[in-house]
Amino acid sequence: MSHVSTSYRVSRTIRIEAPPAAVHPHVADLRRWAGWSPWEGSEDDHHLERSYTGPDRGVGAGYAWSGNKDSGAGSVALVLDQGARIELDLHFQEPFPAENHLRFDLDPESEGRACVVTWTVTGAPTGLMRALARVLPMDRLVGMELRKGLRRLKAQVESGRSGAR
């Protein structure tokens, strides 16, 4: 019988050709997540519902979504904003329940003209995810989503789009 870890930590990194101050609002303002989050579901989800609580950005900001099977349902709350480090608690309800912690590190490069963004997710697989983790490593499964989100974030920031819907 294979041993499945009760917790995981997955990180992905990308270089964005913009200073950390230009990247920060895209992460700290949850309304902008609609433009880059890998968990927003497909553009075919015309029934996706979003709701926001708390301040527009920073600690206490909250966001919930509910949509089709691709989008699922869940919520995220910003719990720490130190500028170069932003942390959030993520709760999935559908397609499977899960509790995760997200951390974004925004490290300047090229004398502050660029930024290396590291996105880390920690959590413990439960239910279906625990079963799936027996055959597919969480690093691979979650890593694909992080990579997708970081690529979207890079495109959004570098193009100058706000990301708000």
N, C-alpha and C positions, 0 to 999 in steps of 0.2 A: 504494500500500500504506500503510495507516495505521500510525502509530507507537504501540506499546503501551509504557507506562512499565514499567521493570523493578521498580519499587517503588511502594508507595502508603502514604498516611496518611489515615485517616478518623477524624473525631471527631464525637461527638454530646454534647449537654449537656441536663441536666434539673435543675429546682429541686425539692428535697425539703423538705417542711416538718418538718424535724428537724435537730438539730445534727449536725455532722460526726462526733462521737463515737458517735452512734446509728447512723450509716450505716456507719462503718468496719467493725464486726464482720461485716456482711453481705457485704463484699467480701474481707476478710482471712481469714475462716473459710470454706474451700472447701466444707465440708459444707452451708453455707447457700446455695450457688449453685444447688442443686437447685430452690429456690423461685423463682428469677428468671432464670437464665441462658437466653439465647435458643437455645443449642445443646444444651439438654437433650432436645430432641425433643418429640414430642406426648405428651399424657397417655395416648394409646392404645398407647404402647410399654411393654407389660407385661414385656418381656424386657430392659429396660435394666439393665445391670449397672454398678455404681460401685465403685471401690476408692480408698482414701486411703492416703497414705504420709507419713512425717515427722510434725511436730507438728500439733496440731489447727488452729492458725492461725499466720500470720506466715511469715517467711522459712524456706524449706525444706519448707513444706506442699505436698503434691502430690495430684492428683486425676486419675483416669482413668475413662473411660466407654466403653461399647460397647452398641449397641442396633440398632434397625431402620434402614431406609434414611433415615428422617427424623432420627434421632438420630446416626447415624454412629458413629465411634469416634475417640478422641483423648485427650489429656492436657494438663494445665496445671500449672505449678509457680510458686509465689510466690517472686520473686527479690529484691524490695525492698519494705520497709514502713517508711515514714517518717511514718506517721499520716495526714498530709494527702495523701500520694502513695504509691500502691501499684502495683507493676509485676509482671507475670507473663509467662512464656513459654508460648505455646499451640502445641500440635502436633496437627494433624488427621491422622488416618490414612484415614478414610472419611467422607464419600463421595469425597473427594479429598485427597491429601497436601498439607499446607501448614504453614509455620512462620510464626508471628506473634508480635508483642510487644504486650502490653496494658498500658495505663497508665490509672489512675484518679486524678483530682485532685479532692479534696474541699475546696471553698472555702466558708468560712462567709459567711453573709449575715444581715441583720436582727439584728445584734448577737449572732450565734452561734446564733440560734433556728432558722435554716434553713441549707441546704447546697446549693450548686450543684455537681453531680457532672458532670465531663467524662470521658468514656470515649474513649480514643484507641487505635486499632489500627494497627500498621504491619506491613508484610510485602511480599512479592513474589509476584505471581500465578504459579502453575506449572500445568502440565498443562491440565486442563479449565478451571480458573479463568483461565488466561492466554488461552485461546481465547474464553471468555465475556467477558473484559475488552475484547475487540476490539469488541463490540457493546453491552455494558452497562458503564458506568463503575463502577469498584470503589467509589467514594463512594456510589453509589446502592445497589449490591448489599450491601455490608457495612454501610452506614449504616442500612438497614432492620432488620438484625439488632441493631445497637447500640440503636436507638430502641426496639425491642421489649423488649430486656433492661432498659434504663433505666426504661421504664414499669412493668415487673414489679418492679424494685427499689424504685421509688417506692411502689408499692402495698404491697409487703411491709413496708417500713420504716414508712410512715405508719399501717398497720393494727396494727403492733406484733407481727406474726408473726415467728417466728424463722427460718423457711425451711428448717430441717433436716428431712430425711426419714428 
